[in-house]
Amino acid sequence: QVQLVESGGGLVRAGGSLRLSCAASGRIFSIKAMGWYRQAPGKQRELVARITSGGMTNYADSVKGRFAISRDNASAKITVYLQMNSLKLDDTAVYYCKAESIPLDYWGEGTQVTVSS
């Protein structure tokens, strides 16, 4: 099993920044990619950013140039960060961390990000 612990959400004004963290522990050797997804009220969950074990990244068009995903591999855990800059009202959502592993995917519990005007 893989355990995911998210942190870093909160309330921020438009134009501000936040950094989300997701720490993965357990069977981290089985993880092939990690990502951040978000779900706003009344909308489907969508990919925000993803990073593979090899370091390849991809982003939703809506966050390109504003968000950056990175990862830090330690001996017993993997931490993935999402640096969010120039936040907009539309970025308000619950942000979920996901670990893609073999044979299962794992999700974090989510962290709320609220952008105010």
N, C-alpha and C positions, 0 to 999 in steps of 0.2 A: 504493500500500500504506500501511497504518497500522501503526506500531509501538507496542506498549504495554509499559510497564515499571512493575511493581508494587513497592511497598515498605510496610513498617510492620507486618507480622505478627509474632507472637511468642507468648510464654507470659505469661499474666496470671491473677491470682486472680479468682475470682467476685466481682462487684461493682466490678471495676476497669474501666479504659478503655484503648482503643487507637485509633489513627488510621491508617487505610490510605490510601495514595496510589497513583494510577495516572496516569502521564504518557503522553499520546498524542502522537506526532509523525508526520510524513509527510503524507499526504493528509488533513489534519484538516478541510479545508473540506467534505469529503464526509460527515463524521460528523453524524448527526442526533440521536443520543442515546448516553449512556454509562451503564453500570450495573455493579453489583456482584452477583455470584452466589456461592453457596457450595455445597459438596458435602461432606457428612459421610460417614464410612465406611458402606457398605451402603445409602446413600440416593441419591436422584436429585438432580441439581443443581437449585437453586431460586433464584429471584430474591430478592435482599435489598432492593435499592434501585436506582432508576433516575432519571436526570435528562435532560431533553431539551435541545436547543440553545436553546430558549426559556426554560429554567429550571423547567419543570414537573417535579414529583417524584412518585414513588409508592414505597410501601414494603410489604414483607411485613407481615402483621398481627402476626407474632411479634416484630418489631423496632420497631414504631411507638412513638414516645415515648422510645426508647432510642438509636436510631441516627439520624444525619443525614448526608445526602449533599449535597455542594456541588461547584462547579466554578470553576476559575480559567482564564480564557482569556488566553493570552499570544500574541505575534505568530507564534510558530513551533510552539507546542504547546498542548495542553489538559491540565490536571491536574484530576482528579476525586478528591475526598476522601470517605472514609467515617469519620465520627466515631462510635465505638462506646462507649457508656456503659452502666453497670449490666450488665456482661457476665454471662452465665449459662453453666452447663456445656453447655447445649444449643447454644450459639453456636460450639462447637468444630467446625471444619471447615477445608477449604481454600477460600479466598476468591479468586474469579476476577474480573478486570475484563473488561468486554465493551464494544466500540465498535460501534455499529450505523451502518454507512455504506452508501452506494450505490456499487457494487452488492453489496458483501460485508460480512459481520460479521467482527470480529476478536476474538480472546481473548488475554488474558495467560496467563502460565505458572502463575499461582496463588501464593498466599502462605498459609502455615499460620497459623491462629489456634487456640491451645489455651488453654482456660479451665480452671483447676484449682480444686479445693475448698479 
